[in-house]
Amino acid sequence: MRHYYTADAIRDAEAPLLSSLPDGALMRRAAYGLAAAIARELGTVTGATVCAVVGSGDNGGDALWAATFLRRRGAAATALLLNPERTHAKALAAFRWAGGRLVETVPESTDLVIDGVVGISGSGPLRPNAAEVFAGVDAAGVPVVAVDIPSGLDVDTGAAAGPHVHAALTVTFGGLKPVHALGECGRVKLIDIGLDLPATSVASMEAADVAARWPIPRATDDKYTQGVTGVLAGSATYPGAAILCAGAAVAATSGMVRYAGSAAAEVVSHWPEVVAAPSPSAAGRVQSWVVGPGLGTDEAGATALWFALGTDLPVLVDADALTILAAHPDLVAGRTAPTVLTPHAGEFARLAGHPPGDDRVAATRRLADSLGVTVLLKGNVTIIAEAGAQSRSTGTTYLNPAGQSWAATAGSGDVLSGVIGALLAAGLPAGEAAAMGAFVHARAAGLAAADPGPSPAPTSASRILDHIRSSIANL
């Protein structure tokens, strides 16, 4: 599990080390790790040319010390000081003693630029002088390694309010911050500097976490103990949504999938293992309900949502059912069974009364708390917040960076709903089920793009569905 920490938590963890270590030792420890990461990025250090763009304070000190270490290994090192009178004095002295040169502009021969403008204490976009420097760096195509965070990005939200650094690699120290999942940081390298960090309520699942939790059938299991997923989806207008959702539940190793709705013939023709019924009440025993994809917002759709939320079973609410719920939020009031909502930004705005905004984590937490549910806000970085996460008294917030946009295609959300519904049926907690489903869904989209097969649309929802089972098997 990857954990993410606030800037305050990092500073609090640094305090004991700063008081116990010799002056400057912690900075040099961080800078040595930074220099090693830059050396790997360069490949060959001797003869390479690096330029540190240096702001005031410790972030600039890290950049200068790293440039100093690289200079000692044979690189040509220059430094552009944005605020000379506030440059870290000891780091600057070491840099100049090692033979580093001060420059007014980034030299044309530079192989790599170190962004040491601002760190986790900074806020707002790049100031005009720094913005001009990095506009030139971008135009020249010189790769940038950012120190801690790319300058100009918000450490908590990853948002950019104006000009900011575009980093190929971000090297951070002690612990990851939310920006490293939410912002444009390039690749992220974490350097261990010996911090003793507390527990955190913001995390990302990794493959090993998902593999350890995925409900693999045991020797004594039968189709009922593996989880029976009920699907209320599709309509005469959108039968494909039902096909995708039910098929995803099958692929996600649900013990049985029951479908109820008007697209029964189409669903069974694609997935003969699905048990179909004309209505929810006739569907038989299930252990979770997925309601909404392609359902419509007419009376039939509303009736299906009323039915599902009226049970004491876990329910996933998506698509058209979210539109209905936005008009009738009282449907989930006081509900004690797990409830997962999976809106995209537009659906989120209907539910919350406003768009998510730049701080998507805080917005998702607020909506989860206000409705008493788990909310999965879709996006290139998917946010999953359980009720209670806003106050951080209970609940975990999961971040799932997709790493690509292959899942941004019509019908993809229907597949995601079916996967999460199967996990809910297997008895997983709502937050974990949503986070695991998002992880596998993103991985399947990546596999579909890498293995297009005969289809002319390698990232269609059907292709993503085709790779759900293999993405689980290869965790």
PyMOL commands that set and color helices and strands:
alter all, ss='L'
color gray80, all
select helices_A, chain A and resi 7-20+25-42+57-72+84-86+89-97+128-140+179-182+207-213+239-251+264-270+280-282+299-309+320-327+329-332+345-352+360-371+412-425+430-450+461-466+468-473
alter helices_A, ss='H'
color red, helices_A
select strands_A, chain A and resi 2-3+49-54+76-81+101-102+112-116+144-147+169-173+187-191+202-204+228-232+256-260+275-277+288-291+315-317+339-341+374-377+381-385+397-401
alter strands_A, ss='S'
color yellow, strands_A
deselect
rebuild
show_as cartoon
